[in-house]
Structure formats: structure tokens, C-alpha cells
Amino acid sequence: MQNGRMDELNELEFAASPLLDLPRLARQAQVERVFVKDEGTRPLGNFKVLGGMLAGLRALARAGGDRSVLICASDGNHGLAVAAAAQRAGANARIYLPRHASVQRATRIEAIGGEVVWIEGSYDDAVDMAAAAAEAGEGLLVPDTTSRAYEPAVAEVMEGYGRICMELSDQLPLPPTHLFVQAGVGGLAAAMAEGLRGQMAAPGKIIVVEPENAACVAAGLATGKPVRIGGDLLSCAEMLSCGLASAPALEILLRHAVDSICVGEPALQSAVGTLLAGGGPLTSPSGAAGLAGLAMVAHSPRLRNAFELANDSRVLIVATEGAPA
């Protein structure tokens, strides 16, 4: 690829995703305002395009055209973004998916030229397989998680997610007091904590929301380091089915002293309908996980007190993807 073309692709410009002000949800949660950032309107239908495409194109730029296969592990959305980066740059992509990933997500990756490799095991097993393939010289690894303290591509992925906070600085009519943000490996939550902290009003609570079956960020926050959790990790919030937090993301979350809660499967499923009925977008359990966390806290006097949620609170939620394909 010519250098001029790659330079043109290094920085991506996307239209801002809308911020919705949903009074019905605010009344249900007994708070002043509920804002929902609708990431389903992004190209590819989810926030991952902000990070995966940026990191993929920069990886190719660093390689100078060598090893023009992008490799990553994914539950679907990050892989789609990396495959889109490869397609845009005239390269190839190989995406490692765990068996629990949906066929529909795999089909979307293949439709834009990505090769899908199915892995028997969890998302974390797919992460290991993708890293091994890259280490063997089969391509350029574009991960959204790492066990190392620093990994350039992971930092670039989180940099891309930071665009959400830049947009919010222009969109929010009032500073939020609370952020409920879902976590798989923690990259989005870390980017939001880093970019939004200065825009928040007291008490400035950032609450990471995870499925009970895959609460790897909560485990890392409790121990101060990434911990691989056991179990099958399966959840209806399939984009959050991760067993090991990203080390750089966890470091950021610890620095910002975030809180965390775990929600059950029924709550994750019901949040989809609650968001839609409240005037929000149609999304998946993964996309509505932040709302599931808010509902859990809002309807528990003990948790309302613990997280300082009050009638005058202003809550921000990120609907991370549109309706499943």
C-alpha cells in the first residue's frame, strides 16, 4: 500500500452518535435525568469500530505493508472492526471466534472478507490462539486486551473509544453524576473513566456493570491485578463473556477508583425491553447492560445509599450496539 493512502486512513472521522435524554427511564429510576449514548448508529452498528479500525490501520502503517494479515480474537464486534480495517486498507484479516459466538456475527465478518477461525473454548482461549498465530509470524496482532502492562494496539483501541467522551463534552446539557458502563475485558469502561472523569459532577460515581457469570473486571478490582476467573463464562450478554480483564484497562480503572456490580441473566434480558419502552434504541443484552446495572441499584435502598444515587442524580449509560443482526 502506498504511504499516502495509509496516512489518509490513520485517523478516522465518524459522525457523532446521538445522546438521548429519556425522562421515562429517569422516572423509573427515581433520578433527575437518564442520558443514553446510542452507539448502534456507528458504522458497523457498534462502538468497536472506533477502536478496532483505528488500531488495525495503524498496525498496518507500522508494518509498512509487511505481513498484511490482521489477526485478532473477538466475540464478534472487535473482529468485525478489524476485518473492516483490513478491507479498507486492501489487506486480509483472520478472526478467532469462540464457539459461543453467534453465527450471524461470524457471517458479517466473512461478508467483508474476513476469515473466521472457530475455537473450541472461551473468548480467552481465542485470545491465546490469536496471539500464538501472530507470534508464529502469521500476521499482525490487533488485540483489544492484553496481560502485559502496555501493548500499542490495546492503547490505540482505547484511544479510539475515547472519541465517545469527546463527543459527550459537546452533547451533555449537564454534567452526569453517575456513569453505568458495561465491561467485557474493561477497555470501554477504562476509556470512559479516563475521558469522562473531568466532565462529571459530584459524587462522580463510575460503576462497571458485568454479568454474574463473567465478572472478570470485578475480580481484578478486588485483587488489584488481572485474575482469570473460572466457570463457563456464558451469558446472554455475549459481548461481555470474558474471563480475564485487560491489564492496561484495569490499571486505569483502579486509578479512578471505580465501583462495580454484577447483574444476573434475567436482569440483562429485561433491560433490552425496558430501554426500548423508555424511548431508547433497540439493542442486545450486552448493549443494555448499563441500564440493567442502573435498575439494580435504583430499586435497592441499600445500593442507592452505597452508590449515592439520589432524586437529583444525572445518569449516563452507553448502549454499545444496535439490534443483533
C-alpha positions as CSV (number, residue, x, y, z in Angstrom):
1,M,0.0,0.0,0.0
2,Q,1.2,3.5,-0.8
3,N,2.2,5.5,2.2
4,G,0.0,8.4,1.2
5,R,-3.0,6.2,1.2
6,M,-2.1,4.7,4.6
7,D,-1.6,8.2,6.1
8,E,-5.0,9.1,4.9
9,L,-6.5,6.1,6.8
10,N,-4.6,6.6,10.0
11,E,-7.2,8.9,11.6
12,L,-10.8,8.2,11.1
13,E,-13.6,10.7,11.2
14,F,-17.1,9.4,12.1
15,A,-20.3,11.3,12.7
16,A,-21.1,11.6,16.4
17,S,-23.5,9.1,17.8
18,P,-26.6,10.7,19.3
19,L,-27.2,11.3,23.0
20,L,-30.7,10.6,24.1
21,D,-32.4,12.2,27.1
22,L,-35.0,9.7,28.4
23,P,-37.3,11.1,31.1
24,R,-39.4,7.8,31.3
25,L,-36.3,5.9,32.4
26,A,-35.4,8.7,34.8
27,R,-38.8,8.4,36.5
28,Q,-38.5,4.7,36.8
29,A,-35.1,5.0,38.4
30,Q,-36.2,7.9,40.6
31,V,-33.4,10.2,39.3
32,E,-33.4,13.6,37.6
33,R,-32.0,12.6,34.2
34,V,-31.0,9.5,32.3
35,F,-28.8,10.0,29.2
36,V,-28.2,7.2,26.8
37,K,-25.4,7.4,24.2
38,D,-26.6,5.4,21.2
39,E,-23.6,3.6,19.7
40,G,-25.8,1.4,17.5
41,T,-25.7,4.3,15.0
42,R,-22.0,3.9,14.3
43,P,-20.7,2.3,11.1
44,L,-20.9,-1.4,11.7
45,G,-23.5,-0.8,14.3
46,N,-21.4,-0.7,17.5
47,F,-18.7,1.3,19.3
48,K,-16.0,-1.2,18.5
49,V,-15.5,0.4,15.1
50,L,-13.9,3.4,16.9
51,G,-11.1,1.3,18.3
52,G,-10.6,-1.8,16.1
53,M,-10.5,0.0,12.9
54,L,-8.1,2.7,14.2
55,A,-5.7,0.1,15.7
56,G,-5.9,-2.1,12.7
57,L,-4.9,0.6,10.2
58,R,-2.2,1.9,12.5
59,A,-0.8,-1.7,12.8
60,L,-0.6,-1.9,9.0
61,A,1.1,1.5,8.8
62,R,3.7,0.5,11.4
63,A,4.4,-2.7,9.4
64,G,5.0,-0.7,6.2
65,G,3.0,-3.3,4.2
66,D,4.7,-6.3,5.6
67,R,2.6,-9.2,7.0
68,S,-0.6,-7.7,5.7
69,V,-2.9,-10.1,7.6
70,L,-4.6,-8.6,10.7
71,I,-5.2,-11.1,13.4
72,C,-7.4,-10.8,16.5
73,A,-9.7,-12.7,18.9
74,S,-13.3,-11.5,19.3
75,D,-16.8,-12.3,20.4
76,G,-17.8,-10.6,17.2
77,N,-17.7,-6.8,17.2
78,H,-14.0,-6.2,17.6
79,G,-13.3,-8.8,14.9
80,L,-15.8,-7.1,12.6
81,A,-14.0,-3.7,13.1
82,V,-10.6,-5.3,12.4
83,A,-11.9,-7.0,9.3
84,A,-13.3,-3.7,8.2
85,A,-9.8,-2.1,8.7
86,A,-8.2,-4.8,6.6
87,Q,-10.8,-4.5,3.8
88,R,-10.4,-0.7,3.7
89,A,-6.6,-1.0,3.5
90,G,-6.6,-3.8,0.9
91,A,-5.2,-6.3,3.4
92,N,-6.6,-9.6,4.9
93,A,-8.0,-10.4,8.3
94,R,-8.2,-13.6,10.3
95,I,-10.6,-13.5,13.3
96,Y,-10.6,-16.1,16.0
97,L,-14.0,-16.7,17.5
98,P,-15.0,-18.9,20.4
99,R,-17.7,-21.4,19.7
100,H,-20.3,-19.5,21.7
101,A,-20.1,-16.5,19.3
102,S,-23.1,-16.2,17.1
103,V,-23.1,-17.4,13.5
104,Q,-24.7,-14.1,12.5
105,R,-21.7,-12.2,13.8
106,A,-19.3,-14.6,12.0
107,T,-21.3,-14.1,8.8
108,R,-20.9,-10.4,9.0
109,I,-17.1,-10.7,9.3
110,E,-17.0,-13.1,6.4
111,A,-19.2,-10.8,4.3
112,I,-16.5,-8.1,4.3
113,G,-13.7,-10.5,3.5
114,G,-12.5,-11.7,7.0
115,E,-11.5,-15.3,7.6
116,V,-13.2,-16.8,10.7
117,V,-11.4,-19.4,12.7
118,W,-13.6,-21.1,15.3
119,I,-12.0,-22.0,18.6
120,E,-13.2,-24.8,20.9
121,G,-13.3,-22.9,24.2
122,S,-13.9,-19.5,25.6
123,Y,-13.1,-16.0,24.4
124,D,-9.9,-16.1,26.4
125,D,-8.9,-19.3,24.6
126,A,-9.4,-17.4,21.4
127,V,-7.2,-14.6,22.7
128,D,-4.4,-17.1,23.3
129,M,-4.8,-18.7,19.9
130,A,-4.7,-15.4,18.1
131,A,-1.6,-14.3,20.0
132,A,0.1,-17.6,19.2
133,A,-0.6,-17.2,15.5
134,A,0.8,-13.7,15.4
135,E,3.9,-14.9,17.4
136,A,4.4,-17.5,14.8
137,G,4.6,-14.8,12.1
138,E,1.2,-15.4,10.5
139,G,0.1,-11.8,10.8
140,L,-0.2,-8.6,12.8
141,L,-2.0,-8.9,16.1
142,V,-4.6,-6.3,16.8
143,P,-5.9,-7.2,20.3
144,D,-8.3,-5.3,22.5
145,T,-6.9,-6.9,25.6
146,T,-3.5,-7.9,26.9
147,S,-2.0,-9.3,30.1
148,R,1.0,-7.0,29.6
149,A,1.2,-3.6,31.2
150,Y,1.4,-2.0,27.8
151,E,0.5,-3.0,24.3
152,P,0.4,-0.4,21.5
153,A,-2.7,-1.8,19.8
154,V,-4.6,-2.1,23.0
155,A,-3.8,1.5,23.9
156,E,-4.9,2.6,20.4
157,V,-8.2,0.7,20.7
158,M,-8.9,2.6,24.0
159,E,-7.8,5.8,22.3
160,G,-10.5,5.2,19.7
161,Y,-13.1,4.6,22.3
162,G,-12.2,7.9,23.9
163,R,-13.9,9.6,21.0
164,I,-17.2,8.9,22.8
165,C,-16.1,11.2,25.7
166,M,-15.0,13.9,23.2
167,E,-18.5,13.9,21.7
168,L,-20.1,13.9,25.1
169,S,-18.3,17.1,26.0
170,D,-20.4,18.8,23.3
171,Q,-23.6,16.9,23.9
172,L,-24.2,16.7,27.6
173,P,-26.5,19.6,28.7
174,L,-25.5,19.0,32.3
175,P,-22.6,17.0,33.9
176,P,-23.5,13.5,34.9
177,T,-23.2,12.4,38.5
178,H,-23.1,8.7,37.6
179,L,-21.9,6.5,34.8
180,F,-23.0,2.9,34.5
181,V,-20.8,1.2,31.9
182,Q,-20.6,-2.4,30.9
183,A,-17.3,-4.3,30.8
184,G,-16.0,-7.3,29.0
185,V,-12.3,-7.0,29.4
186,G,-12.7,-3.4,30.6
187,G,-11.4,-1.3,27.6
188,L,-14.5,0.7,27.1
189,A,-15.0,1.3,30.9
190,A,-11.4,2.4,31.2
191,A,-11.7,4.8,28.2
192,M,-14.9,6.3,29.7
193,A,-13.3,6.6,33.1
194,E,-10.3,8.4,31.7
195,G,-12.2,10.7,29.4
196,L,-15.3,11.4,31.4
197,R,-14.0,11.9,34.9
198,G,-13.3,15.6,34.4
199,Q,-16.8,16.1,33.0
200,M,-18.7,14.7,36.0
201,A,-20.4,16.4,38.9
202,A,-20.3,15.1,42.5
203,P,-20.4,12.4,43.6
204,G,-18.8,11.3,40.3
205,K,-19.6,7.6,40.6
206,I,-18.4,5.3,37.8
207,I,-19.9,1.9,38.1
208,V,-18.7,-1.0,36.0
209,V,-21.5,-3.5,35.1
210,E,-20.8,-7.2,34.4
211,P,-22.7,-10.4,34.1
212,E,-22.6,-12.5,37.2
213,N,-21.1,-15.4,35.1
214,A,-18.3,-13.3,33.7
215,A,-17.2,-10.7,36.3
216,C,-13.5,-10.6,35.5
217,V,-13.2,-6.9,36.0
218,A,-14.7,-7.1,39.4
219,A,-12.2,-9.9,40.3
220,G,-9.4,-7.7,39.1
221,L,-10.6,-4.7,41.0
222,A,-10.8,-6.8,44.2
223,T,-7.3,-8.2,43.9
224,G,-5.6,-5.2,42.2
225,K,-4.4,-7.3,39.2
226,P,-6.0,-9.3,36.4
227,V,-7.3,-12.6,37.6
228,R,-8.6,-15.4,35.2
229,I,-11.9,-16.5,36.6
230,G,-13.4,-19.9,36.3
231,G,-16.7,-21.2,35.0
232,D,-18.2,-21.4,31.6
233,L,-18.5,-17.6,31.4
234,L,-21.6,-17.9,29.3
235,S,-24.1,-15.0,29.3
236,C,-26.9,-13.7,27.2
237,A,-24.7,-10.6,27.1
238,E,-22.3,-12.5,24.9
239,M,-20.1,-9.5,24.1
240,L,-19.2,-9.4,27.9
241,S,-18.4,-13.1,28.2
242,C,-14.7,-12.7,29.2
243,G,-12.6,-14.4,31.9
244,L,-9.6,-12.1,32.2
245,A,-9.5,-8.3,32.4
246,S,-7.1,-6.3,30.2
247,A,-4.2,-5.2,32.3
248,P,-3.9,-1.7,30.9
249,A,-7.6,-1.2,31.3
250,L,-7.6,-2.5,34.9
251,E,-4.8,-0.1,35.8
252,I,-6.9,2.8,34.6
253,L,-10.0,1.6,36.4
254,L,-8.0,1.2,39.7
255,R,-6.5,4.6,39.4
256,H,-10.0,6.1,39.0
257,A,-11.3,4.1,42.0
258,V,-14.4,2.8,40.1
259,D,-17.1,0.7,41.6
260,S,-18.5,-2.5,40.2
261,I,-21.7,-4.5,40.3
262,C,-22.7,-7.9,38.8
263,V,-26.1,-8.5,37.3
264,G,-28.0,-11.7,36.6
265,E,-29.2,-13.1,33.3
266,P,-32.9,-12.1,33.8
267,A,-31.9,-8.5,34.5
268,L,-29.7,-8.3,31.4
269,Q,-32.5,-9.7,29.3
270,S,-35.2,-7.5,30.7
271,A,-33.1,-4.3,30.3
272,V,-33.5,-4.6,26.5
273,G,-37.2,-4.2,26.6
274,T,-37.0,-1.5,29.3
275,L,-34.7,0.6,27.2
276,L,-36.9,0.3,24.2
277,A,-40.1,1.1,26.1
278,G,-38.4,4.1,27.6
279,G,-37.7,5.6,24.2
280,G,-34.2,4.2,23.8
281,P,-32.8,2.2,20.9
282,L,-33.3,-1.5,20.3
283,T,-30.1,-3.2,21.4
284,S,-28.9,-6.5,22.8
285,P,-28.4,-7.6,26.5
286,S,-24.7,-6.6,26.0
287,G,-25.8,-3.1,24.8
288,A,-28.3,-2.7,27.6
289,A,-26.1,-3.9,30.5
290,G,-25.5,-0.4,31.8
291,L,-29.3,0.1,32.2
292,A,-29.5,-3.3,33.9
293,G,-27.0,-2.0,36.4
294,L,-28.8,1.2,37.0
295,A,-32.1,-0.7,37.6
296,M,-30.4,-3.0,40.1
297,V,-29.1,0.0,42.1
298,A,-32.2,2.2,41.7
299,H,-34.6,-0.4,43.1
300,S,-32.5,-1.3,46.1
301,P,-32.4,1.2,49.1
302,R,-29.1,-0.3,50.2
303,L,-27.4,0.1,46.8
304,R,-28.9,3.6,46.3
305,N,-27.2,4.6,49.5
306,A,-24.0,2.8,48.7
307,F,-23.6,4.4,45.3
308,E,-25.1,7.8,46.4
309,L,-27.9,7.6,43.8
310,A,-30.5,10.2,44.6
311,N,-33.5,12.0,43.1
312,D,-31.3,14.7,41.7
313,S,-28.8,12.3,40.1
314,R,-28.0,12.5,36.4
315,V,-27.1,9.1,35.0
316,L,-25.2,8.3,31.8
317,I,-25.5,5.0,30.1
318,V,-23.9,3.7,26.8
319,A,-26.0,1.5,24.6
320,T,-22.9,-0.1,23.0
321,E,-24.5,-1.8,19.9
322,G,-27.6,-1.9,17.8
323,A,-30.1,-4.7,17.5
324,P,-28.4,-8.1,16.8
325,A,-28.1,-8.9,13.1
